[in-house]
Amino acid sequence: MADSLFNEIYNPDVLSCLANLSNDEVFTPPEVANAMLDMLPQELFSNPDTTFLDPACKSGVFLREIAKRLISGLEVQIPDLQKRIDHIFHKQLFGIAITELTSLLSRRSVYCSKYPNTEYSVSRFPDVEGNIRYKRIKHTWQDGKCIYCGASQKEYDRDSLLESHAYQFIHSGDKERVFDMKFDVIISNPPYQLNDGGNGKSAKPIYQHFVNRAKLLKPKYITMIIPSRWFSGGKGLDDFRKEMLSDRRIEKLVDYENFKDVFPGVDLAGGACYFLWKRDYNGMCEVTNFDKSKPLTSNRYLDENEIFIRQNLAVKIVKKIQKQNKYYLNKKVSSRKPFGIPTNYPPKENGIPCWFIQRIGKKYADKKDIIDNNQLLNKWKLLVPKAPIAGQTDFTKPVGFYYDGNIRLAAPGECCTESWIVAGAFDTREETLNFKSYLFTKVVRFLLLQTVVSQDVTKKNFCFVPDLRKYNITFTDEYLIDLWGISKDEWNYIDSRICNIGGDDNG
């Protein structure tokens, strides 16, 4: 009875189970791999000459699912099953593993044997690798960084028994190509980041190197699943964001704000996306995003705004408000470290009153350490935390940015560390409080949300929030709805995305 129950009712895909195991290497669930394959022209799987490459094999799921489609699609052209399998595995499917362990796992998934030169392989090869290669290589150091991936020499120039994370696909020049051939399709879920040797758990993105390298090979199609943080740029991603948003060859983009909707059990702020890049395409992009698991699709240019707006429903609202305004708060909000004082600055016994992280509160800074190039010190200031939504990674849920408990009203003569940014500086306390009421409206916080793909908020995230220039009244959502002609349906959508304000007023 137990055997029958297990075989007939509970028969999980081992790669689905594996996809839930670890945050270190994010394995792709088979259903996600198939959703990516569905974007490709399906006639590719009926062509015995189509070639596929996964340059970052982990579980082998992409090659395995492609093999299934080819075995079905080539049945008429190659009727003999064994000949068909041999042709597919020897002539059409290729992979580069990211570690020795994943090379064994991938071969086991694809060839049914981690050593394809044995009798247990569904298709025999003359060597132990088959067409899923792995070679341990070294970083190429220059001035303490790898010239290919930017890895820190301090972190990764290590013992040969430890993993170097020098991924072969992005550490090889044209003369060192793993496979001396052209590929029609490059498909992958590349590694996402490397420790960069900074404070704490500081890491730098690496997935952009896989995308850029794939483009250099000029395949007909590229589809990869990567974190969505590139939408707004940031550490190591500014040039990549600019190039991707302006690339008219990206035919489709599917975006999930909640990373767990794609990779159950894995949590990463900003969500994930996968795309279809088509070499011979030049046009608008079909953007699909998921709202409460329902796909919403529209066709648009990805670079129509400086920062990509994820939600299709939000695009109309942002455009409506943009048409009515000329000035925006990204020009008013301060840069990080507004007074030149770092987060780890030790409080002084006396000096200039200074706001530190929330648990420390207001202490003192030495006057000689303060930089006031923008003449903010002698103004009334609204201080907002640079990480107002720390701990929240799922932006599909109602999001709260600013409330009375996490902002500070700084009087003239007071400064702050880089734990805060100055959202606005004014001559009077009344203006500052009016500006605070504006920032606390759901409409404004909704406009801010459209630029957020991580827990940090900087001045660039205010690029869709109008600067009204005069703050001589207490602002409400009702006032802004009337001012900008926001419809009832638009308001209902805004209201569903932003939580109510809570906390105690310290102003």
N, C-alpha and C positions, 0 to 999 in steps of 0.2 A: 504493500500500500504506500509506504514511504517513498519507494523508488518511483512508483507511478506518479505520485503527487509532485515530486521534484522534476521529473522529466516532462510531464505534460502541462503542469501549471506554472511552476517556478523554474524558468529557464533563462536566466539573465545572460546578457552579452558580457563577457569578461571585460571587454574594453569599456563598456558603460560603467562597470564597477570600478575599474581602474581610474576613470576620469574623476572619481570622487575622493581619491586617496590623499593627495598632497598639494600644498601650495607651492612647493619648490619647483616642480615641473608640471605645468598645467596640461593635462592630457585631454584630447578632444573627444567628446562623446560621439558615437557613431551617427546619431541623429543630426548633430550639427555638421559633421563631415558631409552627410548626404544633402543637407540643405545647401551647402556650398556647391556641391556637385550639380545640384538641380539648376543652378544659375547658368551653367555652361550649355552650349548647344548640344543637345543629346545625340546628334549624329556623330559626334566625336567618338562615342562608344560603339559605333558600328563600323569604324574605320580601322583596319588592321595596321595602318601606318601612323596613327596618332601616338605621340610619346608624352609621358607624364613624369614629372619630377617633384618629389617632396624633399626640399633641401634641409629639413629639420625634423627628421623622423624621431618620434618618441615611442608611440605604441604601434605604429604602422597602420593606423586606422584609415588614413586616406588611400594608401595603396591597396589595402584590402577591399575597401568599398568600390574603388575603381575596378579592381579585378572582377568583382561580382558583376558589374555592369558590362564589362567587356566580354566576359564568358557568355552572357546572354546575348549581347549585341552582335557577336561574331559567329553565332551558331550556324547561320546559313552559309557563310563564307568558308568557315573551317568546321565542318560537321564533326570530325573526330575530336572528342573531348580532350584527350591527352595532348594531341597536336595543338589544339586551341590554347590550352593552358601553357604549354611550352612556349608558344609564340608570344603570348601575353607577357609572361614573366621574364622572358629573355629579350624581347624586342620592344616592349612598350612601357614597362614599369621600372622606375629608377628612384633610389632614395639615398640620402646622406644622413646618417644618424648623428645625434648630438653628443652621445656618450657611447662607450662600449656596451654598457648595460642596455641602453635603448636600441642598439643595433641588434642585440640578441632577441630582445622583445619584439622588435619589428619583423625580423626574419621569422620568428615563431608565428606571428600573426598572419604574415603573407604567405610564407612557404610551408607553414605547418611544421617547421623544424628550424631551430636556431642555427643549424649547420646545413645549408642547402646542397652540400655535396654528398649527403648520406641518403640511404634508401628511404628515410622517413620524409624527405621533402617531396611535395607534390610535383615539383619540377626540378630535375637534377642539374646542378651546376658543377663545373670542374674545380671550384674553389669553395672556401668556407663562407665567403661573403655574398656570393651571387651578385645581384644588382643593388644591394643595400650596403653601402660602403661606410666604413668608419676608419679614420686615421687620426691618431693623436698628433696634434701639431702645436707649435708654440706661438705665443704672441710675438709681435715685432715691436720692440720698445724704442721709443724716442722721447726724450725729455720726460720720462716717467709715465708715459701713456702708450698704449698700443696704437699704432698708426692706422689699423683697420677698424677696431671697435671702440677705442678710447678707454679700454680697461686700465685700471690703476696697476702699475708695476709693483707697488707696495703690497697690493692685495693678491695679485695673481702670478707673480714670479715665484712659484712655489715648488715644493717637492714633487717629483715625477709621479709619486703614488697618489697625489691629490688631483682632483679634477681642475683643469686649467680654464675651462669655459672658452677656449679658443676655437670657436665653431668653424669648421672647415669651409663651409660655403662662403662665408664673408671674410676669410683670411687667405684666400687664394687669388692670385693674379690670373690673367688670361692664359698665361703659359702653364699654369698649374691647375687647369680645370679638372675636376674630378671625373667627369664624363666628357669625352671629346666629341660632342654632338649637340645638335639643336633640339630644343624641346617645344612641343606645341602648348603644353599646359604646365605651369608651375603652381603648386598648391601646397599650403602649409599652415601650421600654427607655430610660429617661431618663438624662441625664448624671448622673454619680455624685458628683463633688466639685469644689470650687474651691479654689485656693490662697488661704489666709487671711492671708498676710503674716507668719506666725509663723516660728519658727526652722527652718532646714533646709527640708525639703519638707512643711511643715505644711499640711494641707488640711482643709476642713470639708465635710461631706456636703451635697448639694443635692437628691438624689433624693426626699427626703421632701416637699419643696415640690410636686413634680409629683403625688405621690399625694394630698396634701391638697387641691390645687387641683382634681384630677379629682373628688374626692368632693363638692366644693362645687357642681359642675355637675349632680350627681344623675342620672347615667346609670343605665341598668338594670344594667350590668355594667362592672367595671373589672378588667383584668388587666395587671400590669406585672412586669417582671423587674428586680430590684434587688439590691445587696449584702446579705448576711445579717447584717451587723454590728449592725443595729437590734435584733436579738434581745436584746442586753444593754445597749442604750442607748449612752451615751458622748457625745462632743462633738456638740452640736446635735441629739441623737437621743432624749434622755430622754422628752420629752413625746410625741414620735412613737411611741416604743416602747410607752408606756403606753396611748395611744389605739388603736394597732393590736392589741395583745394583748387589749384589752377589747372590740374591735369584733366583735360576733356576726354581722356581715354577711359576714365572710370565710369563705367556704364551703370553699375548698380552699387548701392551701399546699404547695408542692413545694420541697424544700430540698436543695441540693448542698453538702456540706462542702468539696469541692474545686472551686474556681472554674474550673479547666481542664476539668472534666467538662462544663461548659456553654459556655465560651468557650475553645476550644483555642488555645494560644499566648499566653493572657493570664493573668497570675498576680496574684491579689488575696487577701490574707489574709481568712479567715472565710467564703469561699464565696459562693454566690448563691442566690436563691430567686425563685420567681414565685408569684403568688397570684390567686385569683378572688374578687372582691368582688361581692356580689349585693345590690342595693338592697332587695329584698323578702324577704331571707332573715334568719332569726334562729335560730341554733342552734350546734351544735358544729362544729368545723372538721375536715375530712379532711386529716390531715397525712401527707405522703409524703416519706420521705427515702431516700437511696440509699446502701447499704452494699455496696461492691465491685460497683457498677453494678446491684445488685438492688434494686428498689423495695420498701420496707416501709411499710405504711399503717396508720394507726389514727385513730379519731375521738376528739377531746378538745378541751377548752377551752384556748385559748392562754394564758390568764392564771391557770391553776391554780397556778403558782408565780411568785414575784417575777421570776425570770429564766426565759425560755422554754428548755425542754429540747428539743434538736433531735432526738436519736435516740429513736425509739419504743421500742427495746429497753432504753434506759437509764431510761425513765420508771418502770418497775416496780421497778427496783433502788433508785432514789432514794426512791420512795414507801415502800418497805419500811424503809429506814434512817430516814427522817423519822418514821415511826410510833414509833420506839424512842428518839428523842432530843429534847431540849428546847433545848439550847444549841448555837450554831454559831460557827465561827471568824471569820466576818465581823464579829463583835462584839469579837474579840480582836486580830485583825491590825490593824496601824497603818494610818493614812491615808498617802497619798503625802507625801513630804518630812517624815518623822517627827521630825526635829530642826530643821526650818526651813532646811536647807542645800540650795541648788539643785545640780543636776548640774554646772553650769559654775563652781562655787565654786573659787577658786584655793587650792591647798594652802598651809598656812603652815609656817614653819620649826619652830615649837614650839606648844604649847598642848594641846588635848584630842585624844587619838588618834581619828582619823576614817577610816572606810572609804569610799574613793572608787570610781570605776568599776574593773572588774577589772584592767585593764592598769596602773593606777596603784597600787592596793592601799591599804595603811594609811599615811596621812600624818597631818596635824594640822589642826585647825580652831580659830579664835579662840573662846575661851570666851564672849565677849560676843555672838557670832553664833548661839549655840546656843539653841534653844527646846525646853524639856523639860516641856511642859504635862502630859504623861501619866506623868511620872516613870519614864522608861525608862532614863535614863542610867546609874544605879547598879545596874541589873539585868544578869543574864546574858541575852543576846539571840541569837535565831536570825535572821540577816539573809538574805533571799531577794531575788533580782533582780526588778525590776519588769517586765523583759522577758526572762523565762527561756527563751523559745522563739523568740528573734529569728532571722529568716530562714526559719522554717517557716510555710508557708501552707496546707498540705494536712493537715487534722486527721483525715482518714480513715486516714492512716498511723499506726503506733504513735508516741505522743507522749511526750516526756520533759520534765518540768517542772523538777524539782529533783534534783540529784545532788551528790556531794561536791565536785566541781570548781566549782560555781557558787553555793554558799551560803557564808556566813561565820558563825563563832561569835564573837560580840563580847562581850568581858569587861566587867564593871562598870567604868564610867568611859570607855567607848568609845562613839562615836556613828557616824553614817553620813550620806551625802548622799542625795538623792532617787533615786539610782540603785538604792537598796535600799528595801525595806519591812521592818518588824519583824514577822515572822510570830508570834513568841511571846517573852515576857519572863518570867524566872523568878528565884527567889532563889538557886538552885544550878546549877552546871554539869551535874550529873547529870540534873536535870529537863529542862534544855534539850536534852541529847543524847537523852533519851527522847522528847521532843516531836519532835525531828528524825527519829527512827526512825518515828514515827507519820506524819509528813508524807511520808516516803519510801516508804510502802507503795503498792502499785499501786491498792488500793481507794480510798485518799484522793486520789491523783492522778487517778483516774478520775472521782471526784465533782467535782473541780476542772475537769476537761475539759468537763463538761456546761455550763459557763458561759462558755467561752472562744470568742470569735469574732475575736480579733486576737492580736497577739504580746505585748501587755501583759497583766499580771495585777495586779489591785488587790484591796483588801479585799472588795469586793462579790462577787468571784469565789469566795470561800470560803463562800458562803451555804448550800451543801449539805453542807459538811464539819463533822461534829459536833465540838463542843468537849467532850472527855472530862473536863475539869476537873482530873483527877489524872493526872499523867504520872510514875508511879513504877515503871514496867516498860519493858523494851525491846519495842516493838511489831513484830508481823509480820503479813503478810497472813493467815496461818493463824489467828492470834488474832482478827482482825476478821471473818473468814469465820464463825467459830464464834460470836462475840459477836452478830453481826447476822443470823445464819441465812441466809447467802448460799448459794444452791444451786450445784451443779456447773456447770450450764449458764450461770448468771449469772457465775460466776467465769471460765469460759472466754471469755465475751464481754469481761469486764473485762481479762483477760490479753491478749486480741487487740488492745486499743486502747492499751495503755500499754507503753512499752519498758522494758527492764531498766535498772537504775541502773549507771552507769559513772563513771569518774574517780577521782581521789585524794582521800582523806579529809584535810581540813584541820582537823577538829574535835579 
